[in-house]
């Protein structure tokens, strides 16, 4: 009896020592990562940035973030953004209508490129933690699916054999093709649910002269249209063309479903079957929870000190807690005050654990609700089409509201000038800056000219309507 007690005590002590060692290793790893990042950042600022500043601005002492806010640069960038925004919209429409099976090429060309452009711009404005949001994670999953499709279609037989054997070793009884189809059904739920609904909640808008706002819109809506085309236009149940497609195995691989299934150990589901509860809710929620854990580990453990010590760094929680005009903020605050989590006059504070827990729980509940349309969109063409159409119109309406509410004030101001100012041609770009409030946002934007662009203090579009996810 005494020996058993001694053994239990020793086991408890061993467990406690193991737990302490694990925490110590975690702290050491976090300190090492922070030290490495700080050292790399300092070296880049000291050795690389002066040369980049010299090339971009012509003066190594002028910061790029300051140079890009000057009126000529802002106007030029806005013109380029407007031009390519409209061209890109026409390109997506043309491919979607004429060759929907090739829409993933447009996605692969556009969305990763826009995200790669956004990352350094957000880093300079200290908005880089926004790029850890869920929408970027889902876009990365779609890129993974396209990579698996390329491997299945164009990879060597030896590589495909090795991949299929690896899948069998981990318990997957189908081929790479069936794995990709399963992943695509998972991504279908994520893009048709949280990504599309984010356009409504965070007011993504088609503001063609803003690279930031158009990037936010494209990374939410283009994956949704790609999922739509894969569900309804790229399966092999096309009636008269079925035999022709059957003979072209390359065309059949990048699909969500097939008429009659695909055969083999784990058949690709039939297009006539609906999505099970696991497919449209359970598995997507598991992916969401995994992303949330990853996000919390990065922001609350590994890089917590960096974020805590620099209040200029923006995160989703900080932005939402501060943006009191945001519908998400207002609704959450109203509920929390009603059930007693917040006091009658208490506001959210993005630095407190209570605010962070409230927003994590609220976003979790919101994500659950966004999966409700997924099953109906997958099983009914017209519901899916109407859902995307109305969402697209909503983004256009948001863009129209931005242009009218901002630019209308400019034109009103034009007619309220003094006689001396009235002699100035209306097309003159040299107009003194002024401040115009934007509806639905607590920020204010300095106007650099009557005819052209807006110079925003900070990251601009997505961060200004943020959150982007």
Steps between C-alpha positions, in 0.01 A plus 500: 500500500778738600688416180192586289467834674866575440465404134194727459686790661797441272270484195336830600838662549613366164190642332551837667864508391399408145238776499751755627756393241238531223411854609868591523570368150200695367623823659854446370367429150285814509793715615724351233244566225446859618874560523556361149217708354627816670857438382386437142278807507784719629738371233246565225438855627871576529640341184221441248243774553727797409567347157131426445408855605759639259349302209137575582508858630832630370616579854620238748377713790138522380284217629295311241189521719530881492581514130200289401267740686602802293228627269666417162578143607153446647330629184717284275444186707126563514480541122691176448282323758179623337616391154608152605202461734256543213710288261522221757125507556439467126757217479335305781158550342620387157668185627207419728250525212704344218738254669404441866725194518799736459397741774752348739777636275365851560484433873856365506626799304311764694440424867849378606652794309276753677578343837875511433469869409297566814741334746790750466259794485327384817833432666608860445175622657516239781184329377682176418314293763185548292657262248461218754121529477282211391438625146871471415506151648212390275668651193813301587288183517367567151856546372584164659211335313621648172850372576365148562306523174818598315684209660226254401479635145860572413719332764722203419365151557768436760397807701131415480570142604695622804220739598231233463704256708546768768124558505443126548748495788302769686172314446364669186357230275459708186731667253635854499205594281243401763698681770494818294126465440444469875715805565309693236170417670651625825618821330156535338348520849762750620472732200121486468459549876743724694672664202183614322326606820805711592414729208174583676636530853818696421354705214750403231439736211581541131701822520697467179762766568601336830741208467440417866121484477503307172748252647268447797207444267680268261646268766148450635285477189719337232548177701121490543444530124765235441315265736177578315652417161650176632169391647277575205716522185813284526367159603463223241118488494459719193255287304593493132863574576537224761671253268741764377592595855532135602768462239694793638611393846696823540175702492326282757743528787445847646139444608286517813268219391423260214197343352496148647821553697855433393550136590777360709542462874349835590286617211461867423142578610225518244379843397145382567579448868486777756765590754496315829507683835867408538584651161322834529542559874713264711818484289497874413456587868795277588710692247379829647588390855847390383555840342377676817743302715785583263404869505488510881833319534666758273337814642459405867810286563781519244469868406294623794773728638560660161129582463460610862797736491407667170152653510539611137477137383146427387325168560144398431403521867656843545327633191157358583521612862580856394260529204181589685304563179552145379180294511688203642634717783163656576308172503758323718514792742120510529481129579788514749344791686164326508637179655734685735841428346551873445387781725236753385763745375795262454669486161711229343874511559703297253778446756287321761442125512126556543469688171711242319288215640179679404608554141632145464168361625300741284697419186462130575121542522498713186699235311248233599220713353686557173499128421118488489475606130766249388279191475227684309751661264659164426170324427306774318645689207267799514551554873876495448482733198265742678720502810811597302307751287354680800841500672664647190232769482561574869870559435410731209255686721767544767733638233230733368432626853871570544529694175181699543542585866865600461505654155164669541649702787783603272263629237292685760817667628584599145188719482557658843837657422575869527499719184880494494498122523228476235742625238705187545419241228304207643734254336802638680670230706654754738232520765579545866442184702184465705347238725183312408336244730400167353170348601530184701855571605649695785805590291532813288670521165703796373399599148792592279311618192155566365521274205702210612614309798490458872812487711424290801697520819597138534415182315185624328211294371497167673633626825266795484195280465673231693470247593576324167387169627 
